[in-house]
Amino acid sequence: MIDSIIFDLDGTLWDSTEIVAKAWNEVIEQDPKVNMHLTAEDLKKLFGRPLPVIASILFTGLSEPEQLDLIDRCCHNEHIALSKECGILFPELEKTLRTLKENYKLFIVSNCEDGYIETFLETTGLGAYFTDFECPGNSGLLKGDNNKLIVERNHLTSPIYVGDTQGDADAAKYAEIPFIFAKYGFGNVENYQYSISKFSDLPQLLSSISI
C-alpha cells in the first residue's frame, strides 16, 4: 500500500517559466558575452535537467566557470521575482493536496538550486502540505539519489514518484520507486505504467494502485 508521494516541481505542481524567463533575461542582458532572449517555451524544454547541464546548453560561448556563475546569478534574480509573483499553479492543486495529505505523506524532489523549493512553498502558501523536500542545491546529489535520500530520511516503505519528464521516470527507476507520468506537464515519457491527465486525477488513481 502506498504510504507517500514524492513530487517533481516544475511541470508537475506549477509553471513558473514565464516569470523565470523574464528574470533570467534581465541578468543575461547585462552580460556582454551572451546574446540571447529566452522564452517560457525555451525553459519548458530545459527544466528538469540539472542546472549545470542547462547552463552548458544555453551559454555555449562561455567557459564552464562563467556558465555556472551566470546561471547562479539568473537563479538569484529568479528567486526575487518568484517571491513577488507566484507561478501558475495547476488546476485544483491545493484542493487535491489537501485530499492527498489525509492518506499520504507528501514530499518534493527537484533538480533545482538551493532556495527554489522554499520559494515555491512560501509564495504559494503550500508549505504545510509537505513533510520534506530535497534538491541538488541542498544535497549535492541528483534526483535519483535525492529520491533515495528522502525515502531513507523519512523511513518510507511504499513511496511513489509523480513527474512529467523522462528524467523523472529515470530517477524513479534508479531509486526503485513506482512512477506516475503527469501528462499535462512539460515533457514526454517513453514508457510508464501509470499516468494522469490532470493533477486532480491523482487521488482516484492512487486508490486503484496496489504495490
C-alpha positions as CSV (number, residue, x, y, z in Angstrom):
1,M,0.0,0.0,0.0
2,I,1.3,3.4,-1.0
3,D,2.3,5.4,2.1
4,S,3.9,8.5,0.5
5,I,4.1,10.6,-2.7
6,I,7.2,12.4,-3.9
7,F,6.6,15.1,-6.4
8,D,8.7,16.8,-9.1
9,L,8.1,20.5,-9.0
10,D,8.2,22.3,-12.4
11,G,5.6,20.9,-14.8
12,T,4.1,18.8,-12.1
13,L,3.0,21.3,-9.3
14,W,3.4,24.6,-11.0
15,D,4.5,26.5,-14.1
16,S,7.0,29.3,-13.3
17,T,8.5,29.6,-16.8
18,E,7.1,33.0,-17.8
19,I,8.4,34.6,-14.6
20,V,11.7,32.8,-14.7
21,A,12.4,33.6,-18.3
22,K,11.9,37.3,-17.6
23,A,14.1,37.2,-14.5
24,W,16.9,35.3,-16.4
25,N,16.7,37.7,-19.4
26,E,17.2,40.6,-17.0
27,V,20.5,39.1,-15.9
28,I,21.6,37.8,-19.4
29,E,21.1,41.3,-20.9
30,Q,23.7,42.6,-18.6
31,D,26.4,40.1,-19.8
32,P,28.2,41.4,-22.9
33,K,29.4,37.9,-23.7
34,V,25.9,36.5,-24.2
35,N,23.4,37.4,-26.8
36,M,20.1,35.6,-26.4
37,H,16.5,36.1,-25.3
38,L,14.8,33.2,-23.5
39,T,11.1,32.4,-23.7
40,A,8.9,30.3,-21.4
41,E,8.8,27.6,-24.1
42,D,12.6,27.5,-24.2
43,L,12.7,26.8,-20.4
44,K,10.0,24.2,-20.6
45,K,12.3,22.2,-22.9
46,L,15.2,22.5,-20.4
47,F,13.6,22.3,-16.9
48,G,14.1,19.0,-15.2
49,R,17.8,18.9,-16.1
50,P,20.5,19.7,-13.5
51,L,21.4,23.4,-13.6
52,P,25.0,22.9,-14.8
53,V,23.6,21.0,-17.8
54,I,21.1,23.8,-18.6
55,A,23.9,26.3,-18.3
56,S,26.1,24.3,-20.7
57,I,23.2,24.1,-23.3
58,L,22.4,27.8,-23.1
59,F,25.7,29.5,-22.6
60,T,27.9,27.6,-25.1
61,G,30.2,30.6,-25.7
62,L,31.3,30.8,-22.1
63,S,33.8,28.7,-20.1
64,E,32.3,26.3,-17.5
65,P,33.0,28.6,-14.6
66,E,31.4,31.5,-16.5
67,Q,28.4,29.4,-17.3
68,L,27.9,28.4,-13.7
69,D,28.4,31.9,-12.4
70,L,25.8,33.3,-14.9
71,I,23.2,30.7,-14.1
72,D,23.8,31.2,-10.4
73,R,23.0,35.0,-11.0
74,C,20.0,34.1,-13.0
75,C,18.6,31.9,-10.3
76,H,19.2,34.6,-7.7
77,N,17.1,37.0,-9.7
78,E,14.5,34.3,-10.3
79,H,14.0,33.9,-6.5
80,I,13.5,37.6,-6.1
81,A,10.9,37.6,-8.9
82,L,9.1,34.5,-7.6
83,S,8.9,35.9,-4.1
84,K,6.9,38.8,-5.6
85,E,4.8,36.9,-8.2
86,C,3.6,33.4,-7.9
87,G,4.0,30.9,-10.7
88,I,0.9,29.3,-12.2
89,L,-0.5,26.5,-10.1
90,F,-2.0,23.6,-11.9
91,P,-5.8,23.4,-11.6
92,E,-7.2,22.2,-8.2
93,L,-3.7,21.8,-6.8
94,E,-4.3,22.8,-3.2
95,K,-7.7,21.1,-3.1
96,T,-6.0,17.9,-4.3
97,L,-3.1,18.2,-2.0
98,R,-5.5,18.6,0.9
99,T,-7.2,15.4,-0.1
100,L,-3.9,13.5,-0.6
101,K,-2.5,14.6,2.8
102,E,-5.3,12.8,4.6
103,N,-3.8,9.4,3.5
104,Y,-0.2,10.0,2.4
105,K,2.9,11.9,3.4
106,L,3.9,14.4,0.7
107,F,7.4,15.3,-0.5
108,I,9.2,17.3,-3.3
109,V,12.4,16.3,-5.1
110,S,13.5,18.6,-7.9
111,N,16.7,19.1,-9.8
112,C,16.9,22.8,-8.8
113,E,19.1,25.2,-6.8
114,D,19.0,25.8,-3.1
115,G,16.1,28.1,-2.2
116,Y,13.8,27.3,-5.2
117,I,11.6,24.8,-3.5
118,E,11.5,27.1,-0.4
119,T,10.4,30.0,-2.6
120,F,7.6,27.8,-4.1
121,L,6.4,26.8,-0.6
122,E,6.5,30.3,0.7
123,T,5.0,32.1,-2.3
124,T,2.1,29.6,-2.7
125,G,1.5,29.1,1.0
126,L,1.5,25.3,0.5
127,G,4.3,24.5,2.9
128,A,2.0,22.9,5.4
129,Y,1.2,20.1,3.0
130,F,4.8,18.8,2.6
131,T,6.8,16.8,5.1
132,D,10.2,17.2,3.5
133,F,12.0,18.1,0.3
134,E,15.4,17.8,-1.4
135,C,17.4,19.1,-4.4
136,P,20.9,19.2,-5.7
137,G,21.4,22.7,-4.3
138,N,21.0,21.3,-0.8
139,S,22.4,17.8,-1.0
140,G,24.8,18.0,-4.0
141,L,23.0,14.9,-5.3
142,L,20.9,14.5,-8.4
143,K,17.2,13.4,-8.5
144,G,17.6,9.7,-8.3
145,D,19.9,9.8,-5.2
146,N,17.7,12.6,-3.7
147,N,14.7,10.3,-4.0
148,K,16.7,7.6,-2.1
149,L,17.6,10.2,0.5
150,I,14.0,11.3,1.1
151,V,13.0,7.6,1.4
152,E,15.7,6.8,3.9
153,R,15.4,10.1,5.9
154,N,11.7,9.7,6.3
155,H,11.6,5.9,6.7
156,L,9.2,5.4,3.8
157,T,8.1,1.9,2.9
158,S,6.0,2.3,-0.3
159,P,6.6,5.7,-2.0
160,I,5.5,6.7,-5.5
161,Y,7.0,9.5,-7.6
162,V,5.0,11.9,-9.8
163,G,6.8,13.8,-12.6
164,D,6.5,15.0,-16.1
165,T,9.8,14.1,-17.9
166,Q,11.8,11.1,-18.9
167,G,14.4,12.3,-16.4
168,D,11.8,12.0,-13.7
169,A,10.9,8.5,-14.8
170,D,14.6,7.5,-14.9
171,A,15.2,8.9,-11.4
172,A,12.3,7.0,-10.0
173,K,13.5,3.8,-11.6
174,Y,17.0,4.4,-10.2
175,A,15.5,4.8,-6.7
176,E,13.3,1.7,-7.3
177,I,10.1,3.8,-6.9
178,P,7.0,3.4,-9.0
179,F,6.4,6.3,-11.3
180,I,3.3,8.3,-12.4
181,F,3.6,10.3,-15.6
182,A,2.0,13.8,-15.3
183,K,0.9,14.1,-19.0
184,Y,-0.1,17.7,-18.6
185,G,3.4,18.8,-17.8
186,F,6.4,20.0,-19.9
187,G,7.9,16.7,-21.1
188,N,7.4,13.3,-22.6
189,V,8.0,9.8,-21.2
190,E,8.5,6.8,-23.4
191,N,7.4,4.0,-21.1
192,Y,5.2,4.3,-18.0
193,Q,2.8,2.1,-16.0
194,Y,0.6,4.9,-14.5
195,S,-0.3,8.4,-15.8
196,I,-2.6,11.3,-15.0
197,S,-4.0,13.9,-17.5
198,K,-4.6,16.4,-14.7
199,F,-3.4,16.8,-11.2
200,S,-6.8,16.2,-9.7
201,D,-6.8,12.7,-11.1
202,L,-4.2,11.6,-8.5
203,P,-6.5,10.5,-5.6
204,Q,-8.6,8.2,-7.7
205,L,-5.5,6.7,-9.5
206,L,-3.7,6.1,-6.2
207,S,-6.7,4.3,-4.7
208,S,-6.5,1.8,-7.5
209,I,-2.8,1.1,-7.2
210,S,-1.6,-1.9,-5.1
211,I,2.1,-2.1,-4.5
